[in-house]
Amino acid sequence: MTLDDLTTIAVAGMGTMGRGIAHCLAAAGYTVRCYEVDAATRDQATPLLQSLQHTLIKAGLLASDQAAPALARIHLSADLAQCVADAQLVVEAIPENLELKLGFYASLEELCEPDTIFASNTSGLSITALAAATRRADRVVGFHWWNPAHLMPLIEVTKGEGTSDHTTDLLMALSRKLGKRPILVQRDIPGFVGNRLQFAVLREALHLVQEGIASPEDVDTAMKAGPGIRYAFLGPLETADLGGLDVFASIASYLFGHLATNAEPPECLTALVADGKAGVKAGEGFYSYTDSSLADILAKRDQTLITLARILGYTEDTEA
């Protein structure tokens, strides 16, 4: 199969990630068949997709006359067999539960054509383990998008132990066609690349809060007003090159031994979870949220991401 052969793509799961992925594919001209077992989620999908489109149109990233045709290419169903019947690629975005995913892949194996590619949006589960539920390990691949999928440029294409180069090459080419910035993760390791970097920072941030060194607000400010701004343009290794590898090696020699190495989440995180303070979905986490404050945060987040992506050359404006 070549990229030119790809016309119909199934997306399994129409939550936040599935909706964003489905729209990116539909906007690129693909027929997208979306599987969602939950009736309420299916009912919410179209208005939420329209809201997503409104954001893109307002930002000049989607022409207004392209919105309806893109939406028309997205077909919702609770019938898995119907969704995957003529799909050359299935993008799986169901909940992050290994047993649930294994059962799903076993079902896909019986329903799909032998050459259909299975791509998982998992943020860190083993691609090799998922492939074991199928008879096509060479055509099972990681395809991890970042939230919000319609705005974030990064896609991680991850090779399982049996994934073929042809499969990863196809997914890399598809990602580029969608205007994304894909990276190839050459070994199937927990968390891939992006989440390993993200959680290394999170572990140190939690350590600083747990030890009373800085408040959550000040830790977040330190990242947003310091490394976070720079990292939008320069990665950590580019930063080290510019700062001088001798300087960074010297700092690492005395600092690494003082960084957090805990293998379990600290109490400042687990206590919040135990108290039901799970973040925005509960109205409280490290911070408190109302419906209006959350809407404001998300609107500002999206606008900031759009502005950054435009400045850094990750997006192309369209005439609305």
C-alpha positions as CSV (number, residue, x, y, z in Angstrom):
1,M,0.0,0.0,0.0
2,T,1.2,3.5,-0.8
3,L,0.0,6.9,0.4
4,D,-1.9,7.3,-2.9
5,D,-3.9,4.1,-2.2
6,L,-5.2,5.5,1.1
7,T,-8.7,6.8,0.7
8,T,-10.8,5.5,3.7
9,I,-9.7,5.6,7.3
10,A,-11.6,4.4,10.3
11,V,-11.2,6.1,13.7
12,A,-12.2,4.2,16.8
13,G,-13.2,6.3,19.7
14,M,-14.7,9.8,19.4
15,G,-13.5,11.3,22.6
16,T,-11.4,14.5,22.6
17,M,-8.5,12.9,20.7
18,G,-10.6,10.8,18.3
19,R,-12.6,13.9,17.2
20,G,-9.5,16.0,16.5
21,I,-7.8,13.2,14.6
22,A,-11.0,12.5,12.6
23,H,-11.3,16.1,11.6
24,C,-7.6,16.4,10.5
25,L,-8.1,13.4,8.3
26,A,-11.4,14.6,6.9
27,A,-10.0,18.1,6.2
28,A,-7.2,16.5,4.2
29,G,-9.8,14.8,2.0
30,Y,-10.1,11.3,3.4
31,T,-13.4,9.5,4.0
32,V,-13.4,8.9,7.8
33,R,-15.6,6.3,9.4
34,C,-15.8,6.8,13.1
35,Y,-16.7,4.1,15.6
36,E,-18.2,5.1,19.0
37,V,-20.1,2.7,21.2
38,D,-21.4,5.4,23.6
39,A,-24.6,7.0,22.3
40,A,-24.1,10.3,24.2
41,T,-20.6,10.7,22.8
42,R,-21.8,10.1,19.3
43,D,-24.6,12.7,19.8
44,Q,-22.1,15.2,21.0
45,A,-19.6,14.6,18.3
46,T,-21.0,16.8,15.5
47,P,-21.6,19.9,17.6
48,L,-18.1,19.5,19.1
49,L,-16.6,19.1,15.7
50,Q,-18.4,22.2,14.5
51,S,-17.0,24.1,17.5
52,L,-13.5,22.8,16.6
53,Q,-14.0,24.1,13.1
54,H,-15.1,27.5,14.3
55,T,-11.7,27.8,16.1
56,L,-9.8,26.9,13.0
57,I,-11.8,29.2,10.7
58,K,-11.4,32.1,13.2
59,A,-7.7,31.5,13.2
60,G,-7.5,31.3,9.4
61,L,-6.5,27.7,9.4
62,L,-9.6,26.4,7.7
63,A,-11.5,28.1,4.9
64,S,-15.1,28.6,5.7
65,D,-16.2,26.9,2.5
66,Q,-14.2,23.8,3.4
67,A,-15.9,23.2,6.8
68,A,-19.1,21.6,5.6
69,P,-17.4,19.3,3.1
70,A,-14.9,18.1,5.7
71,L,-17.7,17.4,8.2
72,A,-19.6,15.5,5.5
73,R,-16.7,13.1,5.1
74,I,-17.0,12.1,8.7
75,H,-19.5,9.2,9.3
76,L,-20.4,8.1,12.8
77,S,-21.6,4.6,13.7
78,A,-21.8,2.2,16.6
79,D,-21.3,-0.7,14.2
80,L,-17.6,-1.6,14.2
81,A,-17.8,-4.0,11.2
82,Q,-19.4,-1.3,9.1
83,C,-16.8,1.3,10.1
84,V,-13.7,-0.8,9.3
85,A,-15.1,-2.8,6.3
86,D,-13.4,-0.8,3.5
87,A,-10.8,1.1,5.6
88,Q,-7.1,0.7,4.6
89,L,-6.1,2.2,8.0
90,V,-7.7,2.0,11.4
91,V,-6.7,4.6,13.9
92,E,-7.5,3.4,17.4
93,A,-8.2,6.1,20.1
94,I,-10.2,4.1,22.7
95,P,-9.4,4.5,26.4
96,E,-5.9,3.7,27.8
97,N,-6.7,0.3,29.1
98,L,-4.5,-2.5,27.9
99,E,-7.0,-5.3,28.3
100,L,-9.7,-3.2,26.5
101,K,-7.3,-2.5,23.7
102,L,-6.2,-6.1,23.3
103,G,-9.8,-7.2,23.0
104,F,-10.5,-4.5,20.5
105,Y,-7.5,-5.5,18.3
106,A,-8.6,-9.1,18.4
107,S,-11.9,-8.0,17.0
108,L,-10.3,-5.9,14.4
109,E,-8.2,-8.8,13.2
110,E,-11.4,-10.8,12.4
111,L,-13.2,-7.9,10.7
112,C,-10.5,-6.2,8.6
113,E,-8.8,-7.1,5.3
114,P,-5.3,-8.7,5.7
115,D,-3.4,-5.6,4.5
116,T,-5.3,-3.1,6.7
117,I,-2.9,-1.2,9.0
118,F,-3.8,-0.8,12.7
119,A,-2.4,2.4,14.3
120,S,-2.8,3.2,18.0
121,N,-3.0,6.6,19.5
122,T,-1.9,5.2,22.8
123,S,0.3,7.6,24.7
124,G,2.7,5.0,26.1
125,L,1.3,1.4,26.0
126,S,3.4,-1.2,24.2
127,I,2.8,-1.5,20.5
128,T,4.4,-4.9,20.6
129,A,1.8,-6.0,23.2
130,L,-1.0,-4.7,21.1
131,A,0.3,-6.4,18.0
132,A,0.3,-9.7,19.8
133,A,-3.5,-9.7,19.7
134,T,-3.3,-9.8,15.9
135,R,-1.8,-11.8,13.1
136,R,-0.3,-8.7,11.4
137,A,2.5,-7.4,13.7
138,D,4.2,-5.9,10.7
139,R,1.1,-3.6,10.2
140,V,0.6,-2.5,13.8
141,V,2.1,0.8,14.7
142,G,2.0,3.6,17.2
143,F,0.4,6.8,16.0
144,H,0.4,9.1,19.0
145,W,-1.1,12.5,18.5
146,W,-0.9,15.3,21.1
147,N,-3.9,17.1,22.6
148,P,-5.5,19.2,21.1
149,A,-4.9,17.0,18.0
150,H,-6.2,19.7,15.5
151,L,-3.6,22.2,16.7
152,M,-0.6,20.3,18.0
153,P,2.0,19.6,15.3
154,L,3.7,16.6,16.9
155,I,2.9,13.0,16.0
156,E,5.0,10.1,17.3
157,V,5.2,7.1,15.0
158,T,6.4,4.1,17.0
159,K,7.8,0.8,15.8
160,G,6.8,-2.3,17.7
161,E,9.2,-5.3,17.5
162,G,7.5,-6.6,14.4
163,T,6.4,-3.3,12.7
164,S,7.8,-3.1,9.2
165,D,9.7,-0.1,7.8
166,H,7.0,0.2,5.1
167,T,4.3,0.7,7.7
168,T,6.2,3.4,9.6
169,D,7.2,5.1,6.3
170,L,3.5,5.3,5.3
171,L,2.4,6.8,8.6
172,M,5.3,9.3,8.5
173,A,4.2,10.3,5.0
174,L,0.6,10.6,6.1
175,S,1.5,12.8,9.0
176,R,3.4,15.1,6.8
177,K,0.5,15.3,4.3
178,L,-1.7,16.4,7.2
179,G,0.8,19.2,8.0
180,K,2.1,17.6,11.2
181,R,5.7,17.2,12.4
182,P,6.2,13.5,12.9
183,I,9.1,11.8,14.7
184,L,10.1,8.1,14.4
185,V,10.4,6.3,17.7
186,Q,12.6,3.4,16.7
187,R,12.2,1.3,19.9
188,D,9.0,0.4,21.7
189,I,9.6,1.9,25.1
190,P,7.1,3.0,27.7
191,G,6.0,6.7,27.1
192,F,7.8,6.8,23.8
193,V,9.7,10.2,23.5
194,G,7.3,13.1,24.2
195,N,5.8,11.7,27.4
196,R,9.1,10.6,28.8
197,L,10.3,14.2,28.5
198,Q,7.0,15.5,29.8
199,F,7.0,13.2,32.9
200,A,10.6,13.8,33.6
201,V,9.7,17.5,34.1
202,L,6.6,16.6,36.0
203,R,8.5,14.4,38.4
204,E,10.8,17.3,39.2
205,A,7.9,19.8,39.4
206,L,6.1,17.5,41.9
207,H,9.3,17.1,43.9
208,L,9.7,20.9,44.2
209,V,6.1,21.2,45.5
210,Q,6.3,18.2,47.8
211,E,9.5,19.5,49.5
212,G,8.1,23.0,50.0
213,I,10.7,24.5,47.7
214,A,8.2,26.4,45.6
215,S,4.4,26.7,45.3
216,P,2.5,25.1,42.4
217,E,2.0,28.7,41.0
218,D,5.7,29.5,41.1
219,V,6.8,26.2,39.6
220,D,4.4,26.7,36.7
221,T,5.6,30.3,36.3
222,A,9.2,29.1,36.3
223,M,8.5,26.8,33.4
224,K,6.2,29.2,31.4
225,A,8.4,32.2,31.8
226,G,11.7,30.4,31.5
227,P,12.5,27.1,29.7
228,G,8.9,26.7,28.3
229,I,9.3,29.8,26.1
230,R,12.7,28.7,24.8
231,Y,11.6,25.1,24.2
232,A,9.0,26.3,21.8
233,F,11.9,27.0,19.4
234,L,14.9,25.1,20.8
235,G,14.9,21.5,22.0
236,P,16.9,20.5,25.1
237,L,19.9,19.3,23.0
238,E,19.9,22.4,20.8
239,T,19.8,24.5,24.1
240,A,22.8,22.5,25.4
241,D,24.7,23.1,22.2
242,L,24.1,26.8,22.3
243,G,24.9,27.1,26.0
244,G,28.1,25.0,25.6
245,L,28.3,21.3,26.1
246,D,31.2,21.8,28.5
247,V,29.1,24.1,30.6
248,F,26.1,21.7,30.6
249,A,28.4,18.8,31.4
250,S,29.8,20.7,34.4
251,I,26.3,21.6,35.7
252,A,25.1,18.0,35.1
253,S,28.0,16.6,37.2
254,Y,26.8,18.3,40.4
255,L,23.0,18.8,39.7
256,F,21.9,15.3,38.4
257,G,22.6,13.8,41.8
258,H,20.1,16.2,43.4
259,L,17.2,15.7,40.9
260,A,14.1,13.7,41.8
261,T,14.5,9.9,41.2
262,N,11.4,8.6,43.0
263,A,9.7,5.7,41.2
264,E,6.3,6.4,42.7
265,P,4.1,9.5,42.5
266,P,4.6,11.8,45.6
267,E,1.9,12.5,48.2
268,C,1.2,16.0,46.8
269,L,-0.3,14.2,43.8
270,T,-1.7,11.1,45.2
271,A,-3.5,12.9,48.1
272,L,-5.3,15.2,45.6
273,V,-6.4,12.2,43.6
274,A,-7.6,10.4,46.8
275,D,-9.6,13.4,47.7
276,G,-11.3,13.4,44.3
277,K,-9.5,16.5,43.2
278,A,-8.5,15.2,39.8
279,G,-8.1,18.5,38.0
280,V,-10.5,20.3,35.6
281,K,-12.9,17.4,35.3
282,A,-13.5,17.6,39.0
283,G,-13.3,21.3,39.3
284,E,-10.2,21.2,41.4
285,G,-6.7,19.9,41.4
286,F,-3.6,22.0,42.1
287,Y,-5.9,24.9,41.2
288,S,-9.7,25.5,41.3
289,Y,-11.8,25.7,38.2
290,T,-15.3,26.9,37.2
291,D,-17.0,26.3,33.9
292,S,-16.3,29.9,32.8
293,S,-12.7,29.9,34.0
294,L,-12.0,26.6,32.2
295,A,-13.6,27.9,29.0
296,D,-11.3,31.0,29.3
297,I,-8.2,28.9,29.9
298,L,-9.0,26.6,26.9
299,A,-9.7,29.6,24.6
300,K,-6.4,31.2,25.6
301,R,-4.5,27.9,25.3
302,D,-5.8,27.4,21.7
303,Q,-5.0,31.0,20.7
304,T,-1.5,30.7,22.1
305,L,-0.9,27.4,20.4
306,I,-2.1,28.9,17.1
307,T,0.1,31.9,17.5
308,L,3.2,29.8,18.3
309,A,2.5,27.4,15.5
310,R,2.2,30.2,13.1
311,I,5.4,32.0,14.3
312,L,7.3,28.7,14.2
313,G,6.1,27.8,10.7
314,Y,4.0,24.8,11.8
315,T,0.8,26.0,10.1
316,E,-0.3,27.4,6.8
317,D,-3.0,30.0,6.8
318,T,-6.0,29.6,4.4
319,E,-8.4,32.2,3.1
320,A,-11.5,32.0,5.2
